[in-house]
Amino acid sequence: MARKYFGTDGIRGRTNQGVMTAEIAMRVGQAAGTHFQRGPHKHRVVIGKDTRLSGYMMENALVAGFTSVGMDVIMTGPLPTPAIALLTREMRADLGVMISASHNPYEDNGIKLFGPDGFKLSDADEQAIEALIDGRPALADAARIGRARRIDDAAGRYIHAVKQSVAQDIRFDGLKVVLDCAHGAAYKVAPTAIWELGAEVIAIGVSPDGTNINDAVGSTAIGALQAKVLEERADIGIALDGDADRVIVVDEKGRAVDGDQLMALIARRMAEKQALRGGGVVATVMSNLGLERYLAGHGLTLERTAVGDRHVLERMRQGGYNVGGEQSGHMILLDHATTGDGTIAALRVLASLVRSGKPASEVLHQFDPVPQLLRNVRYKDGNPLEAPTVRQAIAQAEAELAGRGRLVIRPSGTEPLIRIMAEGDDAGEVEAIVGRICAVVQEAV
């Protein structure tokens, strides 16, 4: 069933255009508030946001929507997405809302919803809310209109919670950490949590002005972090994205360490402690073939899903796994969080450094990745993947890689892009295949 509002990760778009207007945000609040009013108790929703300028507008519109249908609202101000998931469950709220477009530029924004259990909504819940958005809202009587309040201790609650993911005998004394918060939602809480555990923290990307979120900083632009790690001779660099649900790491030599390497490290160490459930890891079709081979070499499996952390999480819950994630840096550690949490993943990595006593370059590079190349082709409308020339080019490439590599081609769930990825043991062949398919798709566009 085609979706009008919800995409792969909530509702997202360019601010004041399409689905991302104050009017629609208010209607989303009314629809979600109506859907989650279950039982005779007074209902409440927790609303957080990142540091985008449009967050003020979207927050006020959502508050108007929720209160108009009788829900009380608790506002936290800027906090990471996983913090809102945590507080929703901790405060016995009926619903949680995060206003963020994650790693996208400041011009975009989004609305992510969490159920009372702190997990992202099911397809059925999203479809039910979609059906209500365009309908007539069930407005509350004057005496039942909700109240709104802002709480001041939300950041402290989250900092305390993430620190609990580290064993009591672990301290980070002696570690010099460069931390890039992308001028985003974790600009206060992440440096504080790492500093309180004993590390020397050199923070960058911690001066949000409403328009600089993810601008040449953060997990999708790690050049500044790499330079700072080398300049400071730091032990490690950590980059979060705008809403801090993903993390990319840089070792002391300035080399990037992606989510696949982090999953390999965490899964192996947990397996050694007999704490890994499910017999392996859940990741997406984008994870490197090298990760799959590495896990198999340690008697562990790699379960692949469609792209998107919600698909990873769904499979984890179905199969009883407690470690999953994406190559892009979403790390889901279900023993500690109900969604991807970049700060918790970073703390686990730092703890591994402390326990090993070795430099990050030795600890974090668990396997040699198979040559992999990803390129994007932008389009305006239609479905370029249905063009006969594109389908023929894809079929030819799959035949060439059969048994020696993989080809993954898909439309982005958040942007008008066709993502083309190939991997195999021959880097030249991979580059040629991706280039050829990109050209055919571009011609079709």
N, C-alpha and C positions, 0 to 999 in steps of 0.2 A: 504494500500500500504506500503510495507516494506521500511524502511529508511536505507540509506547507511551511512549517515553522522549525521543527526539530531536525537537526543534522546528526552527525556522528558523535558530537559532544555538546549536547544542549542546543541552544539557539544562538546563532552568531551571524554578524554581518557588519557592514559599514554604518557607523553611527548616523542617525537621522535619515537613513535610507532603508527601504525594504522592510525587513522584520525588526530592525533595531532602532525603533523610535520610542519616545516616551509613551505615546498612546498604546502601542502594542505591549510595552512592558507593563503598563497598568492592567491591560486585559489578561496578560499572562499571570499576574498576581491574583486577579479575580478568579481566573480559571483554576489555577493550581490551589488557591485557597479553598475554593468550593470543593474540589476533588478530594482534598485531604482533611476535610472536616468530618471526622468519623468519631462517633461516641458523644457523650454528654459533657465532657470536660471542656474547659476554656482552651481553645487552640492557639498555638503560637508557631512562628516561623523565625529562623535565624538568618539574617542577611549580612553577607560580607562582600568585599569588593577588592580589586587591586587599585592601582594608583592612576588610572586613566582619568582625564578631565571629564569625560562623559559619565564616569561613575556616579557623580553627584546627581545628575539628571535621572539616570536609570534607577538609582536607589530611591529617590523620592517618588518616582512613578510606581515602582513596585510596592513601596509602603502604602501609597494611596490605594492600590489595587487590593492588597491583602486586608488592610483595615476596613475597606468598604464592604467586604463580605464577612467581617466579624472576626478576623484573626488578629491576635496581638503580634507585634513585631519587635524583635531584638536586633539592633544594629551593632556590628562589631567594628566598623571602619576597616581599613586595609589589613587583610590577613590572607595567608595562603589558602588555596582551595582545600587542602586536606584539613586545615584548622576548622573550616566551616563544617566539614563532614563530621569531625570529632565533636564540636560543640553542639551540633544538632542532636547527636545521640546523648551526649553528657547532660544537656539541659532538658532532656525529655521533650524536645520540640517535635512537632508533627511534620516539619518540612525544613529543609535548609536551602539557601540560595546563594550562589557565588556569582558576582557580576565581574566577568573577565573574558577576554578573548585570548588568554594564555600567551603564546609566543607571538601573536600577531601585532602589527604596529598600533599606535595609540588611536588611530582613526577608527579602528574596529572595536567592537565590544561584544559581549555575549552574556547569556544567562544559563548557568548550570544548576540543576536541581538535584537535591538529595532527599531520600525518604527518611522516615524516623529512625531507621537502623543505621543511617550514615552512608548507605550505599547509593550510587546513582540510580535513577529511576529505571524501571523495566520498560520495555517497548509498550506493554499494555497501558502502563500509567501515562506515558508520553502521548499515546494515541487518545486516551481519554481526555487529557488536558487539551490537546489540539482540538478535539470536538467541541470543547467548551469556549475556546478563545473567541471564536467568531459568533457565539450565541449571545443571548441576553443574560447579563450577569445576575446572579442571585444575591442582590444587595441586602445587607442586614438592616433590621429595624434600627431606628436612631439610638435606642438604648443598648444595642448589641454591637455597635461599631467598635472595631479594635483600637487598642492603644499602641503607641510606639515609644520605645526607649532605647538609649544607647548605653552599652555597658563598657566599663573602663578596664576590666581585668581580663578581657578575652586573650590578649597577647600573652600574659603571664600563665594562663591556663594551658595554652598551647605549648609554650616553652617547657613547662614542667612535663607535659605529656611526651614530647619528643625525647627529652633527656632520659625518660624511663626506658627507651629502646636500647640504651647502652648499659651493659653490665655494671654493677656497682663497683667492681674492682678496677674499672678502666677510667683513666684520666688522660687528657691530651697534652699534658705538660711537656714542653720541649718541642712541640710541633708548631711550625710557622705555616699558617694557612692563608692563602689569598682567596677571598670569597666575593664572587660577583653576583649581586642580587637583581640585576637587570633593571634597576630603578623601579622594581615591582613590589608585589605584595609582601615579600619576606624581608624588606630592607631593614627592618628593626629586629624581627624575631630570630632570623637565622644567625646573624652575627652574635647576638646575645647568647643563644643556646650553645654555640661552639665555644665562645669565650668562657662561659660559666663552667664548661668542662675542662678548662685549663689551657686551651690553645692560645697562641698569639695570633690574632685575627687582623688581617689587612683587608679592609672592605672596600670594594669598588661597586659602582652601580647602586649607590645608596642615597642618591639625592633626587628623588622624583619631583618633577614639576608639572605633571599632568600630561606632558606630550613627549617625554623622552623614554618611556617604558620600551624595553627591547631595542632601543636605538644604538646600534653598534656595541651592545653589551648583552650579557645573558647567554643561555645555552645554545642559541642559534647564531651567535656572533662572538666566538671565543678568542678572537685575536687580541683584544685588550687584556684578557685574563692570561693568555700565554706570555705576553710581553711582561706583565707585572710579576708573574712567577719567576721568570728569568732575572728580572731587575732586582727583585727582593731576595733571590736565592732561597725561595720558599720550598718547603717540603712537598707541597701539593696545592693545586688550584681547584676550586669548586665553582661551577656556574649553574645558577638556577634560571628558570624562565620567569615570565611575568607573573604567573600565579603560583610559582614554586611547587608545581606537582611533577616536575622533571628535573634531572640533574645530568650534567656532563662534567667529567673530571679531567684535569691536566696534571701530568706527572712533573717531577722536579726538572725534567729536561724540556718541558714545554710541549710534550706530545699529548694529543687528545686521547681520552679513554671514553668510549661510548657505552651505551647501556648494555650491549652484548657482553662486553668484558666484565662489567659490574655484576651482571647476572651470573656469569661463570664463577666469579670470585665468591659471591654470597652463597650460591647454591653448593659449591664444593665445601666451603667451610661449615655450612649447616649440615650437609650430609655427613661430614666427619664427626659432628657432634650428635648425629642421629636426630636432628631437629627438622630435617627437610621432609615435608609431607608430599605425597603424590608420586614419589619416585623420580621427580624431575622438575622441570621449569615450563611455564607457559609463556610463549612469546608470539609475535606476529609473523606473517609471511615475509616481512622485511628483515628479520634477523639473519645474520650471516650464517652461511653454511658451516663456517669454521666453528661457531658455537655449537651447532648440532653435533659435529664430529667430536668436539672436546667433551661434551657431556656424555656422549656414548662411550668415550674412552674411560670415563669414570663410572660406568654402569648406570648412567642417568639418561632420562629421555627429554626430548624437546617437543612439546605439544604446540603446534602452530594454529593461529587464529587469523581472522581478518584484521586489518589495521584498525587501531583504536583501543585505548585502554579499557573501555567498557567491555569489549569482546574478550580481552584477556581476563578481566575480572570474572566475567560470566563463566568462562571455562574453568577458572581456578575454583570457583565455588562449586561447580558441578563435579569436578574431579577430586576435590579435597586437597588441592595444591596450596602452598602458602608462600611461594615465590613466583613472581611473574613480572613481565615488563615489556618494554619496547626498546629497540635500538636507539631511538631518539632520546631516551633517558627517563621515560616513565618507569619507576620502580614500585611495584606493589608488593608490600610485605605484610601479609594479612595478619600476622601475629601482632602487629603494631598499628595498622591503619586500614581503613576501608577503601582507600583510593590511593593513587600514586602520591608519594610524598618525597620530594627532592631532599628535604632537610634530614629526614630519617635515613634515607639511603646514604647521604653524605656522612652522617654519624657512624653508620655501619662500616663505611670505607675507612674512615679515620681510626676506628677501633681495630680494624684489620692491620693498619700500619703499626699501631702501637703494639699489638700482640706479636707481630712478626719481627719488629726491630729492623726491618729492611727498607730501602728507599722505595718510593711509589713506583718507579719504573720497573722494579722487580716484582712487586706485589700485584700490580693492577693489570699487567699484560699477561693474561692467562693463556692465550692462544694466538696463533697467526691467522688473521682473517683471510678468507678466500677473496681474491680480487672482486670487488663489487662496485658498480657504478650506477648512480641514480641521477636522472635529469628530468626536468619538468618542461612541459609545453603548455603555454597558456591558451585558453580559448574563450570565446564569448558566449556561444549558445550551441544547442544541439548536442550530439554525442559522437565525437570524432571516432570513437572506438568501433562504431557500427559501420564505418566506411569499408567497402570491399577491399580497397588497397591496404588499409591498415590491418584488417583481419588476415589478409594473405601474408603480410610482412611478419606478423606475430607468429603465425603457424610455421613459417619458414625458420624463424629464429628458435622456436621451441624444438624443432627437429634437429637443428644444429647443436643445441645444448643438451639434448636428451642423454641422461645418464652422467653428464659431466658438469652440470650447473643448473641454474634456475632462472626463470624469467617471470617478473611480476609487473603487470601493467594495470593501473587502476586510476579512476578519477579521485582527486582529493575530496575528502568529506567536508572541508572547511573553506576551500578556495577554488576558483575556476581553473584548475590545473589537471593535466594528465601526467601522472607520475610513471616514469619508465625506469625500471630497475632490472639489471641483469648481473649475474655473478657466475664465476667459473674459475677453473684453475689457470686458464690462459687469459691474462689481462688484456692482451691485444685483441683477442676474439671478443671479449666482453665489450670493449670500447667500440669496436666496429659494429657490433649488433645494436647497441644502444643508439649510436649515431645514426644508423640506418633507419631504425624505427622512429626516432625523433623527426627525421626528415620527412618520412611518409605521413606521420601525424600532423606535422606543421603544414604540409601540402593539403591535407584534408581539411584542416582548420581554415 
